[in-house]
Amino acid sequence: MSNLNPLKQPKQFYLIFSIEFWERFGFYGMQAILTVYFVKILAMPVAKGFLLWGAFVGLVFGTIAIGGWLGDNVIGTKRAITLGAIILTIGYALLGLSAGSSHYHGGGNMIYLAMGFIAMGNGLFKANPSSLLSKIYKEGDPRLDGAFTMYYMSINIGSFIAMLIVPWVAVKFGYGMAFGVCAIGLIFTVINFVSFLSLMKNIGSKPDLAPLNKLNYLSVVVGTFLMSYLASVLLQHVFYASMMLFAAAATIISLYIKETFKCHGLERAKMLVAFVLFIQGIVFFVLYSQMPTSLNFFAINNVQHNIFGITVAPEQFQALNPFWIIIASPLLAIAYHKLGNRFSMPLKFSMGMVLCAFSFLVLKLSASFANAGGIVNANWLVISYALQSVGELFISGLGLAMMAQLVPKRMTGFGMGMWHLSSAIAAVVAGWVATFTVAPKGITDPHQTLVIYAKVFGNLGYITAIIAILSILLAPRLTRIINNEMQVSEKKLSVVL
């Protein structure tokens, strides 16, 4: 293994890189414009659009563990990727067709059906490319860390390009064409993956390496279509959809806590540390999920629509997130290498919370520098996205690694599902939080909307700052537990955490 060049990846890696790129292109392209489409084209009330988005994303993340399990145990990872991409294509195509309706009461069924297919398709797809990627490399292969770093970059490159192109297409050619572009990305994924599937002949989960069980596969296909329809019905009743997600979350968290207290000593301590960081992850994702909701509409209503002298569609500001991720990732990788164990996981999470707090406090401050028309310079949004994006790298970028490090090996899959669950819970909460930025009916004056945005963003910043301070104070103790340096009784440890 020592003779392998860490910078040179096997051919299979580039295939997985490309399918993840195109799938994320479709998803983030849709994310950039969907809430605006709800309001501008389908005449949906802004608050309803935010709540619907939150419930939808909650379903998207809430089904990832199911898709991973089906790939690992029932139909195979490769078949799950292909089927998931096809279901996603259907969803984006239905979104495009729904653009023919001028009012959401008239085209409601189609928009909900489209989101149902996208939620189930994403759930089936999302976990499996990374699972397949891990199977390419033998244990101890030095190229693995670099592969996952580049894989994460594929997500951000895909989202960056999509968030620039899709809003532009929506402005120039309409939303039907914009959603069509998202569908085209998934069509490329399917064609590309199927065309080069021979590269993966001996790679995959156990069902991948066995002859196709037609009954199992047909059952999954039929089940996916039925679940897509049920999801569409559920999304028409956002309150009940949210309650179901919270009930599922409460069940899974209860199981985690139950398993935690079955453990003893350091193993229990590490699981409690993971739970503390999991809660911080939920807080982060609530803030992150403001990007397609409150931050998007802030850009529309109260921010100059030009950046560095270039006129942009306000939805394109979301591309700043992957832009800063791409810029900051290699710099943080160098910093991690130089600092080593001195920059522990709890400290990284704490730093992420600090940056997220500042990202919203900057927006509150920006209101004091608005022009006479109540419009803020776009540079404030650039700074805010920079802070939040680096915070994302400290928290979201390390979440799965944190679970793998702290949760016992027998519970690794469950721990990964827990981390994705944090996004599902946060999405629902974030939709509700975003509704506080909605101006009362009839208020459109930028001076008045700016006051509302400044108040909500300020409150988010202050609350996050308090959580960040508590995290910093707790970080040294959590670090000592992780490093096996702290011997305390289980009763005392429970009180501490």
Secondary structure, 3 states (H helix, E strand, C coil): CCCCCCCCCCHHHHHHHHHHHHHHHHHHHHHHHHHHHHHHCCCCCHHHHHHHHHHHHHHHHHCHHHHHHHHHHCCCHHHHHHHHHHHHHHHHHHHHHHCCCCCHHHHHHHHHHHHHHHHHHHHHHHHHHHHHHHCCCCCCCCHHHHHHHHHHHHHHHHHHHHHHHHHHHHHHHCHHHHHHHHHHHHHHHHHHHHHCHHHHCCCCCCCCCCCCCHHHHHHHHHHHHHHHHHHHHHHCCHHHHHHHHHHHHHHHHHHHHHHHCCCCHHHHHHHHHHHHHHHHHHHHHHHHCCCCCHHHHHHHHHECCEECCEECCHHHHHHHHHHHHHHHHHHHHHHHHHHHHHCCHHHHHHHHHHHHHHHHHHHHHHHHHCCCCCCECHHHHHHHHHHHHHHHHHHHHHHHHHHHHHCCHHHHHHHHHHHHHHHHHHHHHHHHHHHHHCCCCCCCCHHHHHHHHHHHHHHHHHHHHHHHHHHHHHHHHHHHHHCCCCCCCHHHHHHHC
